[in-house]
Amino acid sequence: MTDETTKAEQDISGEPNSSSPRAIALQCSQEDIRALKEEQERFAKAFLENSSPMSITTIKEGRFVDVSDAFLEAIGLERHEIIDHTAIDVGFITGAQRDVLMSELKERGRIANLELTITTKGGELRHVLTNSSLISIGGEDYLLSVFTDITRRKSMETELRASEIRYRTIYENTTVGIFETTPAGKAIDVNQTFARMFGFDSPGEVIRELKDIERQLYVNPDQRTEIVSKVLGSPGPQRFETEYRRKDGSTFTAMLEIQSLWNEENKEYRLLGFVEDISRRKQAEAGQRIAEELYRTLAEKSFAGVYVVQNGKFRFINSNAALYAGFAKEELLNQPSLDLIHPEDREMAKKHAVEMLRGRRDIPYEFRIVTKQGEARWIMAMVTAINYLGSAAILGNSLDITDYKLIEAEREQLITELQKTLLEVKKLSGLLPICSSCKKIRNDQGYWEQLEVYIRDRSEAEFSHSICQDCVKILYPELFKNK
C-alpha cells in the first residue's frame, strides 16, 4: 500500500477513512471492546451488589480474587482481610471441606447445593448451601461460588425433628390410648397404649384386625352410633363414659374424649380420640364411698367430737362436735373452722395444730370456742393429716372439757384457801408468851389477849365455854358437901 493510498484513506481529522476495509474492521473491534467492557461492568456491579454472598476464587489454591459485599457482611471480614488469601487461611472452611468441594467439582464439573458449615470472623458457625461453576476471566478459569445461608432452616429442621421425636415418644408412651378412625369404624392409626389396652400385641395388629369398632370394641354397639352422631355435629371435643370389650372378651370402663377432623386430601371426616381406662378409679371411688360411709357411721357413734377440715373449712363434722358449739352439724358444714375458735385463742390453737401435724407435738392442746349462744367453752383436741375424698385434709378429735375446767378452778381455789389456812396455823407454832397466872397471851403488838381470842383470830377454831369437875369443886364446894 502506497503513502498516497494511506493518505487517501484518511479524512481531514486524521482518522482512517470509514469506507475502507481496514477502517470497518477497526470500528467493529472497538465496538466489541466497548460492549465487552460494558458487560464486564454490569457483571461487576451485579456481583458486588448481589444480595447473596458470592466469591471468585482460583481453582488451584482457592485464593480469593474478589467477593461481594454480602459475602463480607456474612462472615464479618473487611475486603483487605480476605482478598488474595485462601478460604482455609481466613478460617472460612477447613481443608477437609475444600477436598469435598474439589472432588465434587472434578466429578460433575460444577458444585450444586452442597451443604457446608462455615465459620465467621467471630467464630459463629453458619450453615450454607454452596453452588459453584467455572468462569473464564482473561483466558484463565476461576470458580464463581454463590452461598445461601440456611442456618435458620437447619435450626428449624433440628427443632422439628426434636419436636417429632418428643411427639412420637409421648404418643407411644402416654398412659392414654390414642386412635384415629373413619366414622364407619375402620382403624387408621393407634398408639401402643391403645393396642395394649384392648389386648392386642401391636398397633399394626389393631389396624389389621379392627374393621368394625362398633361391634368389636363396644359393649353396647348403639352407643358408638350416638357418639359419632354427636361428634360429627359438634366443632369441639366431646367426653363420654363407655364400656369397652377387649380382644379376649373381658370388659372395662373408660373415659373417651373424641372429636371430628376434616381431611382435605380425602374429602372426608376422621375421628381422633383418646381413651383412658378408669376401671381402677371407678373401683376406688366405690371403695371410697363405702369407706366414707363406714367412717361417718363410726364417727357418729363416737363419744368424741370428730371433724374434717379441708382448705380451712369443715367438710365433715359429727353431731357431738357440732353440739359442743350449740349448732346442728349442717350449720357448720363448709364454714371456716377458725371462726368457731375464740378470737384470743386462734393463733395459739393454729400454732399447736401445725406443730402436731408436723410431728413436733404429741399431746392434746386446749382452746376456747364461742358457741352459737355466745358462751365460751373449753375444748381439748388432737389433729392428724389424712386424705379425704382424694385431697389433703385434717382429721380432728375433740372433747368438751368445760366442766372439768370449772372443777379444776374450784380445786385451785380450795387449794389456795387451804394454803392460806396453813399459813395462819403456822403462826401458832413456836414459843407463845403466856401469863402463868391468868393465862393471857401477849400478841404481836405487845397487848395481852385472852387465850381463846388469840387462837380464834389465828385459826378457824371456835370456843364454847364450860367448867371441868376440878374447877367446880373449887368454885362450888357446897355442891359436894353431902357427897
C-alpha positions in Angstrom: 0.0 0.0 0.0 1.5 3.4 -1.0 1.6 6.5 1.1 -0.9 8.1 -1.3 -3.3 5.3 -0.7 -3.0 5.5 3.0 -3.4 9.2 2.9 -6.5 8.9 0.7 -8.0 6.7 3.3 -7.7 9.3 5.9 -10.1 12.2 6.3 -9.3 15.7 7.3 -9.4 14.8 11.1 -6.6 12.2 10.6 -8.9 9.2 11.3 -8.9 6.3 8.8 -11.5 6.5 6.1 -14.6 4.9 7.3 -15.3 3.4 3.9 -12.1 1.4 3.8 -12.0 -2.3 4.9 -9.4 -1.6 7.5 -11.5 1.2 9.0 -14.5 -1.1 9.1 -12.6 -3.8 10.9 -11.1 -1.4 13.3 -14.5 0.1 14.0 -16.0 -3.4 14.7 -13.2 -4.2 17.1 -13.7 -1.1 19.1 -17.4 -1.8 19.4 -16.7 -5.3 20.7 -14.3 -4.0 23.2 -16.8 -1.4 24.3 -19.6 -4.0 24.6 -17.3 -6.4 26.5 -16.3 -3.6 28.8 -19.9 -2.7 29.4 -20.7 -6.4 30.0 -17.9 -6.6 32.5 -19.1 -3.5 34.3 -22.6 -4.9 34.5 -21.2 -8.3 35.8 -19.0 -6.5 38.4 -22.0 -4.4 39.6 -24.3 -7.4 39.8 -21.5 -9.4 41.5 -20.7 -6.8 44.1 -24.2 -5.7 44.9 -25.9 -9.1 44.8 -27.8 -9.8 48.0 -26.4 -13.4 48.1 -22.8 -13.9 49.3 -20.6 -14.6 46.3 -16.9 -15.2 45.7 -14.5 -15.7 42.9 -11.5 -17.9 43.7 -8.7 -19.6 41.9 -9.1 -23.2 41.0 -5.8 -24.5 42.1 -5.3 -22.8 45.5 -8.8 -21.5 46.3 -7.4 -18.0 46.7 -10.0 -15.2 46.8 -9.9 -12.9 43.8 -13.0 -11.0 44.6 -16.0 -11.2 46.9 -19.4 -9.5 47.1 -20.4 -7.0 49.7 -22.9 -9.5 51.0 -20.1 -12.1 51.4 -18.1 -9.7 53.6 -21.1 -8.9 55.7 -21.9 -12.5 56.2 -18.5 -13.5 57.5 -17.6 -10.2 59.2 -14.3 -9.6 57.4 -13.0 -6.5 55.6 -12.1 -6.8 51.9 -8.4 -6.4 52.5 -8.5 -9.2 55.1 -9.7 -11.7 52.5 -8.6 -10.8 49.0 -5.5 -12.8 47.9 -6.0 -15.1 50.9 -7.3 -18.7 50.7 -10.6 -19.8 52.3 -8.6 -22.0 54.6 -6.2 -19.1 55.6 -9.1 -17.0 56.8 -10.8 -19.9 58.5 -13.8 -19.8 56.2 -13.7 -23.5 55.6 -11.4 -26.4 56.6 -9.0 -28.4 54.4 -11.4 -31.4 54.5 -14.3 -29.3 53.3 -12.2 -27.9 50.4 -11.3 -31.5 49.4 -15.0 -32.3 49.3 -15.6 -29.2 47.1 -12.8 -30.1 44.7 -14.0 -33.7 44.5 -17.5 -32.6 43.6 -16.2 -30.1 41.0 -13.9 -32.7 39.4 -16.7 -35.4 39.2 -19.5 -33.2 38.0 -17.8 -30.1 36.6 -19.8 -27.9 39.0 -21.0 -27.8 42.6 -24.7 -27.9 43.2 -26.5 -27.4 46.5 -23.6 -28.8 48.6 -24.1 -28.1 52.4 -21.2 -26.6 54.2 -20.6 -25.3 57.7 -18.6 -22.1 57.6 -17.0 -20.1 60.3 -17.4 -16.3 60.6 -14.8 -13.9 62.0 -16.5 -14.0 65.4 -16.3 -17.8 65.5 -20.0 -18.4 64.8 -20.9 -21.4 62.8 -23.3 -20.9 59.8 -24.8 -23.5 57.6 -24.8 -22.6 53.8 -25.8 -24.2 50.5 -22.9 -23.8 48.0 -23.4 -23.6 44.3 -20.2 -23.1 42.2 -19.4 -23.1 38.5 -16.3 -22.4 36.3 -16.0 -19.0 34.7 -13.2 -17.7 32.4 -11.6 -14.3 33.0 -8.8 -13.1 30.8 -8.4 -16.6 29.4 -8.0 -18.2 32.9 -10.5 -20.4 34.7 -11.9 -19.3 38.1 -14.6 -20.6 40.4 -17.7 -18.5 40.9 -19.5 -19.5 44.1 -22.8 -18.5 45.5 -23.7 -19.2 49.1 -27.2 -19.4 50.6 -27.5 -19.1 54.3 -29.7 -22.0 55.6 -28.7 -21.7 59.3 -32.3 -20.7 60.3 -33.7 -23.5 58.2 -31.3 -26.1 59.7 -32.2 -24.9 63.2 -35.9 -25.2 62.3 -35.3 -28.7 60.9 -33.5 -29.7 64.0 -36.3 -28.3 66.2 -38.8 -30.0 64.1 -37.0 -33.3 64.3 -36.7 -32.9 68.1 -40.4 -32.0 68.3 -41.3 -35.0 66.2 -39.2 -37.2 68.5 -40.9 -35.8 71.5 -44.3 -36.2 70.0 -43.6 -39.7 69.0 -42.2 -40.5 72.4 -45.3 -39.0 74.1 -47.6 -40.6 71.6 -46.2 -44.1 72.1 -45.6 -43.9 75.9 -48.6 -42.0 77.2 -50.9 -43.8 79.5 -53.8 -42.8 77.3 -54.8 -44.8 74.2 -54.8 -42.6 71.1 -56.6 -43.5 67.9 -57.7 -42.2 64.5 -60.6 -43.9 62.7 -63.1 -43.3 60.0 -66.7 -42.6 61.0 -67.6 -46.0 59.6 -65.4 -47.7 62.2 -62.1 -48.6 60.4 -58.9 -48.0 62.4 -56.4 -45.8 60.6 -53.8 -45.3 63.3 -53.4 -46.2 67.0 -50.6 -45.9 69.6 -49.0 -48.8 71.6 -51.1 -47.9 74.7 -54.3 -48.3 72.7 -53.2 -51.7 71.4 -52.2 -52.9 74.9 -55.4 -51.5 76.5 -57.5 -53.6 74.2 -55.4 -56.8 74.3 -53.6 -56.5 71.0 -49.8 -57.1 70.6 -49.1 -54.1 68.4 -50.7 -51.1 66.7 -50.2 -53.0 63.4 -52.3 -55.9 64.7 -55.1 -53.4 65.7 -55.2 -51.9 62.2 -55.2 -55.3 60.5 -57.9 -56.8 62.7 -60.1 -53.9 63.7 -62.5 -53.4 60.9 -65.7 -52.7 62.8 -65.1 -50.8 66.0 -68.8 -50.6 66.9 -69.2 -54.3 67.3 -65.6 -55.4 68.1 -64.9 -52.9 70.9 -68.2 -51.5 72.3 -70.2 -53.5 74.9 -73.2 -51.5 73.7 -72.7 -51.0 69.9 -75.5 -48.5 69.7 -73.5 -46.2 72.0 -70.9 -45.6 69.3 -73.6 -44.7 66.8 -74.8 -42.0 69.2 -71.3 -40.8 69.9 -70.4 -40.4 66.2 -73.7 -38.6 65.6 -72.9 -36.1 68.3 -69.3 -35.6 67.4 -69.9 -35.0 63.7 -72.3 -32.3 64.6 -70.1 -30.5 67.1 -67.0 -28.4 66.4 -65.2 -29.3 69.6 -64.2 -32.5 71.5 -66.9 -34.5 73.4 -66.4 -36.7 76.5 -68.2 -40.0 77.2 -68.0 -42.7 79.7 -68.1 -46.0 77.8 -67.9 -49.8 78.4 -65.3 -51.4 76.1 -64.6 -55.0 75.3 -61.0 -56.3 74.9 -59.8 -58.8 72.4 -60.2 -61.7 74.9 -63.8 -60.7 75.7 -63.2 -59.0 79.1 -64.6 -55.6 79.6 -63.5 -52.3 81.2 -64.8 -48.8 81.8 -63.1 -45.9 80.1 -63.4 -42.2 79.6 -63.5 -41.3 75.9 -62.6 -37.9 74.5 -63.3 -37.7 70.8 -63.6 -35.0 68.1 -64.0 -34.9 64.3 -61.4 -33.6 61.9 -61.9 -32.8 58.2 -59.3 -34.5 55.9 -58.9 -32.1 53.0 -56.9 -34.7 51.0 -59.6 -37.4 51.1 -62.5 -35.0 51.5 -63.9 -36.9 54.5 -64.1 -36.8 58.2 -61.7 -38.6 60.5 -62.3 -39.2 64.2 -59.5 -38.5 66.6 -59.9 -39.9 70.1 -58.3 -40.5 73.5 -59.2 -43.5 75.7 -58.4 -43.6 79.4 -59.0 -46.8 81.4 -60.9 -45.7 84.5 -61.8 -49.1 85.9 -59.5 -48.8 88.9 -60.6 -45.3 89.6 -64.3 -46.4 89.5 -63.4 -49.2 91.9 -61.5 -46.8 94.1 -64.4 -44.4 94.1 -66.8 -47.2 95.1 -64.4 -48.3 97.8 -64.0 -44.7 98.9 -67.8 -44.3 99.2 -68.0 -47.4 101.3 -65.1 -46.3 103.5 -66.6 -42.8 103.8 -70.0 -44.3 104.8 -68.3 -46.5 107.4 -66.2 -43.6 108.7 -69.4 -41.5 109.0 -71.1 -44.3 110.9 -68.2 -44.7 113.3 -67.8 -41.0 113.8 -71.4 -40.6 114.7 -71.2 -43.4 117.2 -68.1 -41.9 118.8 -68.3 -40.1 122.2 -65.7 -37.6 121.0 -66.3 -34.7 118.6 -65.0 -35.7 115.2 -64.5 -33.3 112.3 -62.6 -33.0 109.0 -61.2 -29.6 107.8 -60.2 -29.2 104.2 -59.0 -25.9 102.8 -59.8 -24.2 106.1 -63.5 -25.3 106.1 -65.4 -28.1 107.8 -66.1 -30.8 105.3 -67.4 -33.3 107.8 -68.4 -32.9 111.4 -70.3 -35.3 113.7 -73.2 -34.5 116.0 -71.0 -34.3 119.2 -68.6 -31.8 117.7 -71.4 -29.6 116.5 -73.3 -29.9 119.8 -70.2 -28.5 121.7 -70.8 -25.3 119.9 -74.6 -25.4 120.1 -75.1 -25.9 116.3 -76.6 -28.5 114.2 -73.9 -30.2 112.1 -75.5 -29.0 108.9 -75.0 -25.4 110.0 -71.2 -25.8 110.3 -70.5 -27.7 107.1 -68.4 -25.7 104.6 -67.9 -22.9 107.2 -64.4 -21.7 108.2 -63.2 -23.7 111.1 -61.2 -20.9 112.7 -64.4 -18.7 113.0 -65.6 -21.1 115.8 -62.5 -20.5 118.0 -62.4 -17.7 120.5 -60.5 -14.7 118.9 -58.0 -14.7 121.7 -57.1 -18.4 121.2 -57.0 -18.6 117.4 -53.3 -18.0 116.8 -52.3 -20.3 119.7 -54.7 -23.1 118.5 -53.4 -22.8 114.9 -49.8 -22.9 116.2 -50.3 -26.1 118.2 -52.2 -27.7 115.4 -49.4 -27.1 112.9 -46.9 -28.5 115.4 -48.9 -31.6 115.8 -49.3 -32.1 112.1 -45.6 -31.7 111.6 -44.8 -34.3 114.4 -43.4 -31.8 116.8 -46.2 -32.2 119.4 -47.9 -35.3 120.6 -50.1 -34.1 123.5 -53.6 -32.6 123.1 -53.9 -28.9 123.1 -56.7 -26.7 124.6 -58.6 -23.7 123.4 -61.9 -22.0 123.8 -64.7 -21.9 121.3 -67.6 -19.4 121.1 -71.0 -21.2 121.0 -74.0 -20.2 119.0 -75.4 -18.6 122.2 -72.1 -16.6 122.7 -70.9 -18.7 125.6 -67.2 -19.6 125.8 -66.5 -23.3 126.2 -63.2 -25.2 126.6 -62.2 -27.8 124.0 -59.3 -30.3 124.1 -58.3 -31.5 120.6 -55.8 -33.6 118.6 -55.4 -33.5 114.9 -53.7 -35.6 112.2 -53.2 -35.3 108.4 -55.4 -37.5 106.2 -56.5 -37.9 102.6 -60.2 -37.1 102.3 -62.0 -37.7 99.0 -58.8 -37.6 97.1 -57.4 -34.4 98.7 -55.3 -33.5 101.7 -57.3 -32.7 104.9 -57.1 -32.5 108.7 -58.9 -35.0 110.9 -59.7 -33.7 114.4 -60.8 -35.4 117.6 -62.1 -33.2 120.4 -63.7 -33.3 123.9 -65.6 -30.6 125.7 -63.7 -30.1 128.9 -65.6 -27.0 130.2 -66.9 -28.9 133.3 -63.5 -30.2 134.0 -62.1 -26.7 133.8 -64.7 -25.5 136.3 -63.9 -28.3 138.7 -60.2 -27.6 138.3 -60.8 -23.9 139.1 -62.7 -24.8 142.2 -60.0 -27.2 143.3 -57.4 -24.5 142.7 -59.4 -22.1 144.9 -59.7 -24.7 147.6 -56.0 -25.4 147.5 -55.3 -21.6 147.8 -57.6 -21.3 150.8 -56.0 -24.4 152.5 -52.6 -22.9 151.8 -53.7 -19.7 153.4 -55.1 -21.6 156.5 -51.8 -23.5 156.8 -50.0 -20.2 156.9 -52.3 -19.0 159.7 -51.9 -22.2 161.6 -48.1 -21.9 161.3 -48.4 -18.6 163.3 -49.4 -20.7 166.4 -46.1 -22.6 166.4 -43.0 -21.7 168.3 -42.8 -20.1 171.8 -46.0 -18.3 173.0 -45.7 -15.7 175.8 -48.5 -16.7 178.3 -49.3 -15.3 181.7 -48.6 -18.0 184.4 -51.5 -16.7 186.5 -54.4 -15.6 184.3 -53.2 -17.5 181.2 -53.5 -14.5 178.8 -51.2 -14.4 175.8 -49.2 -11.4 174.6 -49.9 -10.7 170.9 -47.5 -9.3 168.2 -48.4 -5.7 169.2 -47.5 -6.4 172.9 -51.0 -6.4 174.2 -52.3 -9.3 176.4 -55.3 -11.1 175.0 -57.5 -13.9 176.3 -56.2 -17.3 175.2 -59.3 -18.2 173.2 -59.3 -14.8 171.4 -55.7 -15.3 170.4 -56.3 -18.7 169.0 -59.6 -17.8 167.4 -58.1 -14.9 165.4 -55.3 -17.1 164.1 -57.2 -20.2 163.1 -60.6 -21.4 162.2 -61.2 -22.7 165.8 -64.2 -21.5 167.8 -64.5 -21.9 171.6 -67.5 -23.0 173.7 -67.2 -22.4 177.5 -67.8 -25.0 180.3 -66.3 -25.9 183.7 -64.3 -29.0 184.4 -65.0 -31.1 187.5 -61.9 -30.0 189.3 -62.8 -26.3 189.0 -66.4 -27.0 190.1 -65.1 -28.4 193.4 -63.0 -25.4 193.9 -65.6 -22.8 192.8 -68.7 -24.5 194.2 -67.6 -26.6 197.2 -71.1 -26.6 198.7 -72.3 -28.9 195.8 -70.1 -31.6 197.2 -70.7 -31.3 201.0 -73.2 -34.1 201.3 -71.2 -36.4 199.0 
